[in-house]
Amino acid sequence: MQRLLNRHAKLSVKFTAKLFWVISIMEGDCPAYAKKAG
């Protein structure tokens, strides 16, 4: 049970890191996208 919990925690950390990475990429692309749209 403990091992399964550890694996889930690692997976959740990885998922959160990926989410933050995607958000930062999107925010970084926002000005360029706004310039293109405008």
Biopython code that builds the backbone (N, CA, C, O; Angstrom):
import numpy as np
from Bio.PDB.StructureBuilder import StructureBuilder

atoms = [
    (1, "MET", "N", (0.831, -1.202, 0.000)),
    (1, "MET", "CA", (0.000, 0.000, 0.000)),
    (1, "MET", "C", (0.868, 1.255, 0.000)),
    (1, "MET", "O", (0.602, 2.205, -0.737)),
    (2, "GLN", "N", (1.908, 1.250, 0.834)),
    (2, "GLN", "CA", (2.781, 2.425, 0.937)),
    (2, "GLN", "C", (3.502, 2.696, -0.380)),
    (2, "GLN", "O", (3.670, 3.845, -0.787)),
    (3, "ARG", "N", (3.926, 1.617, -1.038)),
    (3, "ARG", "CA", (4.661, 1.777, -2.293)),
    (3, "ARG", "C", (3.750, 2.404, -3.349)),
    (3, "ARG", "O", (4.172, 3.274, -4.111)),
    (4, "LEU", "N", (2.502, 1.954, -3.381)),
    (4, "LEU", "CA", (1.534, 2.481, -4.340)),
    (4, "LEU", "C", (1.321, 3.970, -4.093)),
    (4, "LEU", "O", (1.211, 4.759, -5.031)),
    (5, "LEU", "N", (1.265, 4.337, -2.821)),
    (5, "LEU", "CA", (1.057, 5.739, -2.439)),
    (5, "LEU", "C", (2.238, 6.578, -2.910)),
    (5, "LEU", "O", (2.058, 7.685, -3.418)),
    (6, "ASN", "N", (3.458, 6.042, -2.738)),
    (6, "ASN", "CA", (4.663, 6.765, -3.153)),
    (6, "ASN", "C", (4.664, 6.982, -4.659)),
    (6, "ASN", "O", (5.016, 8.056, -5.148)),
    (7, "ARG", "N", (4.264, 5.941, -5.386)),
    (7, "ARG", "CA", (4.255, 6.040, -6.838)),
    (7, "ARG", "C", (3.237, 7.094, -7.279)),
    (7, "ARG", "O", (3.489, 7.863, -8.206)),
    (8, "HIS", "N", (2.099, 7.117, -6.613)),
    (8, "HIS", "CA", (1.058, 8.093, -6.950)),
    (8, "HIS", "C", (1.551, 9.506, -6.676)),
    (8, "HIS", "O", (1.288, 10.423, -7.455)),
    (9, "ALA", "N", (2.266, 9.682, -5.570)),
    (9, "ALA", "CA", (2.786, 11.007, -5.210)),
    (9, "ALA", "C", (3.790, 11.478, -6.259)),
    (9, "ALA", "O", (3.766, 12.638, -6.670)),
    (10, "LYS", "N", (4.663, 10.586, -6.685)),
    (10, "LYS", "CA", (5.665, 10.946, -7.703)),
    (10, "LYS", "C", (4.972, 11.337, -8.998)),
    (10, "LYS", "O", (5.348, 12.314, -9.645)),
    (11, "LEU", "N", (3.960, 10.568, -9.369)),
    (11, "LEU", "CA", (3.223, 10.830, -10.602)),
    (11, "LEU", "C", (2.545, 12.191, -10.523)),
    (11, "LEU", "O", (2.539, 12.953, -11.490)),
    (12, "SER", "N", (1.974, 12.487, -9.355)),
    (12, "SER", "CA", (1.264, 13.753, -9.182)),
    (12, "SER", "C", (2.233, 14.923, -9.233)),
    (12, "SER", "O", (1.894, 15.987, -9.750)),
    (13, "VAL", "N", (3.439, 14.736, -8.700)),
    (13, "VAL", "CA", (4.455, 15.796, -8.751)),
    (13, "VAL", "C", (4.861, 16.041, -10.197)),
    (13, "VAL", "O", (4.999, 17.184, -10.633)),
    (14, "LYS", "N", (5.049, 14.949, -10.933)),
    (14, "LYS", "CA", (5.439, 15.061, -12.342)),
    (14, "LYS", "C", (4.353, 15.784, -13.129)),
    (14, "LYS", "O", (4.639, 16.642, -13.964)),
    (15, "PHE", "N", (3.098, 15.424, -12.848)),
    (15, "PHE", "CA", (1.962, 16.027, -13.543)),
    (15, "PHE", "C", (1.883, 17.516, -13.242)),
    (15, "PHE", "O", (1.650, 18.326, -14.140)),
    (16, "THR", "N", (2.078, 17.876, -11.971)),
    (16, "THR", "CA", (2.022, 19.289, -11.573)),
    (16, "THR", "C", (3.135, 20.075, -12.251)),
    (16, "THR", "O", (2.919, 21.195, -12.716)),
    (17, "ALA", "N", (4.324, 19.487, -12.306)),
    (17, "ALA", "CA", (5.458, 20.165, -12.943)),
    (17, "ALA", "C", (5.158, 20.405, -14.420)),
    (17, "ALA", "O", (5.445, 21.479, -14.948)),
    (18, "LYS", "N", (4.584, 19.411, -15.080)),
    (18, "LYS", "CA", (4.257, 19.540, -16.499)),
    (18, "LYS", "C", (3.206, 20.626, -16.699)),
    (18, "LYS", "O", (3.265, 21.402, -17.653)),
    (19, "LEU", "N", (2.235, 20.662, -15.773)),
    (19, "LEU", "CA", (1.167, 21.656, -15.868)),
    (19, "LEU", "C", (1.751, 23.058, -15.765)),
    (19, "LEU", "O", (1.411, 23.945, -16.548)),
    (20, "PHE", "N", (2.643, 23.249, -14.779)),
    (20, "PHE", "CA", (3.278, 24.562, -14.604)),
    (20, "PHE", "C", (4.097, 24.929, -15.839)),
    (20, "PHE", "O", (4.110, 26.085, -16.263)),
    (21, "TRP", "N", (4.780, 23.940, -16.413)),
    (21, "TRP", "CA", (5.611, 24.166, -17.595)),
    (21, "TRP", "C", (4.744, 24.631, -18.764)),
    (21, "TRP", "O", (5.086, 25.585, -19.463)),
    (22, "VAL", "N", (3.614, 23.940, -18.968)),
    (22, "VAL", "CA", (2.706, 24.296, -20.070)),
    (22, "VAL", "C", (2.149, 25.696, -19.863)),
    (22, "VAL", "O", (2.069, 26.481, -20.808)),
    (23, "ILE", "N", (1.761, 26.013, -18.623)),
    (23, "ILE", "CA", (1.197, 27.342, -18.332)),
    (23, "ILE", "C", (2.237, 28.427, -18.599)),
    (23, "ILE", "O", (1.917, 29.461, -19.185)),
    (24, "SER", "N", (3.467, 28.199, -18.177)),
    (24, "SER", "CA", (4.523, 29.205, -18.374)),
    (24, "SER", "C", (4.803, 29.382, -19.864)),
    (24, "SER", "O", (5.061, 30.498, -20.315)),
    (25, "ILE", "N", (4.754, 28.293, -20.633)),
    (25, "ILE", "CA", (4.956, 28.376, -22.090)),
    (25, "ILE", "C", (3.826, 29.198, -22.705)),
    (25, "ILE", "O", (4.061, 30.061, -23.551)),
    (26, "MET", "N", (2.596, 28.920, -22.270)),
    (26, "MET", "CA", (1.441, 29.636, -22.809)),
    (26, "MET", "C", (1.531, 31.120, -22.479)),
    (26, "MET", "O", (1.252, 31.970, -23.324)),
    (27, "GLU", "N", (1.921, 31.426, -21.249)),
    (27, "GLU", "CA", (2.040, 32.823, -20.839)),
    (27, "GLU", "C", (3.166, 33.502, -21.597)),
    (27, "GLU", "O", (3.072, 34.684, -21.929)),
    (28, "GLY", "N", (4.227, 32.762, -21.869)),
    (28, "GLY", "CA", (5.352, 33.315, -22.612)),
    (28, "GLY", "C", (4.966, 33.582, -24.065)),
    (28, "GLY", "O", (5.464, 34.521, -24.686)),
    (29, "ASP", "N", (4.070, 32.743, -24.602)),
    (29, "ASP", "CA", (3.643, 32.907, -25.992)),
    (29, "ASP", "C", (2.540, 33.947, -26.131)),
    (29, "ASP", "O", (2.249, 34.402, -27.237)),
    (30, "CYS", "N", (1.929, 34.322, -25.017)),
    (30, "CYS", "CA", (0.778, 35.231, -25.066)),
    (30, "CYS", "C", (1.085, 36.554, -25.782)),
    (30, "CYS", "O", (0.328, 36.932, -26.676)),
    (31, "PRO", "N", (2.151, 37.269, -25.434)),
    (31, "PRO", "CA", (2.433, 38.547, -26.096)),
    (31, "PRO", "C", (2.597, 38.392, -27.605)),
    (31, "PRO", "O", (2.093, 39.215, -28.369)),
    (32, "ALA", "N", (3.291, 37.355, -28.037)),
    (32, "ALA", "CA", (3.496, 37.118, -29.467)),
    (32, "ALA", "C", (2.152, 36.838, -30.127)),
    (32, "ALA", "O", (1.882, 37.312, -31.230)),
    (33, "TYR", "N", (1.322, 36.074, -29.454)),
    (33, "TYR", "CA", (0.002, 35.738, -29.991)),
    (33, "TYR", "C", (-0.861, 36.997, -30.085)),
    (33, "TYR", "O", (-1.587, 37.186, -31.061)),
    (34, "ALA", "N", (-0.781, 37.851, -29.071)),
    (34, "ALA", "CA", (-1.565, 39.094, -29.060)),
    (34, "ALA", "C", (-1.108, 40.006, -30.201)),
    (34, "ALA", "O", (-1.925, 40.643, -30.865)),
    (35, "LYS", "N", (0.198, 40.057, -30.415)),
    (35, "LYS", "CA", (0.739, 40.895, -31.499)),
    (35, "LYS", "C", (0.232, 40.391, -32.858)),
    (35, "LYS", "O", (-0.142, 41.173, -33.732)),
    (36, "LYS", "N", (0.233, 39.058, -33.005)),
    (36, "LYS", "CA", (-0.231, 38.458, -34.259)),
    (36, "LYS", "C", (-1.718, 38.759, -34.474)),
    (36, "LYS", "O", (-2.145, 39.100, -35.577)),
    (37, "ALA", "N", (-2.497, 38.626, -33.389)),
    (37, "ALA", "CA", (-3.949, 38.830, -33.483)),
    (37, "ALA", "C", (-4.253, 40.304, -33.735)),
    (37, "ALA", "O", (-5.160, 40.638, -34.499)),
    (38, "GLY", "N", (-3.479, 41.193, -33.080)),
    (38, "GLY", "CA", (-3.719, 42.624, -33.213)),
    (38, "GLY", "C", (-3.079, 43.101, -34.481)),
    (38, "GLY", "O", (-3.155, 44.287, -34.803)),
]
sb = StructureBuilder()
sb.init_structure("model")
sb.init_model(0)
sb.init_chain("A")
sb.init_seg("    ")
for serial, (resi, resn, name, xyz) in enumerate(atoms, 1):
    if name == "N":
        sb.init_residue(resn, " ", resi, " ")
    sb.init_atom(name, np.array(xyz, "f"), 0.0, 1.0, " ", f" {name:<3s}", serial, name[0])
structure = sb.get_structure()
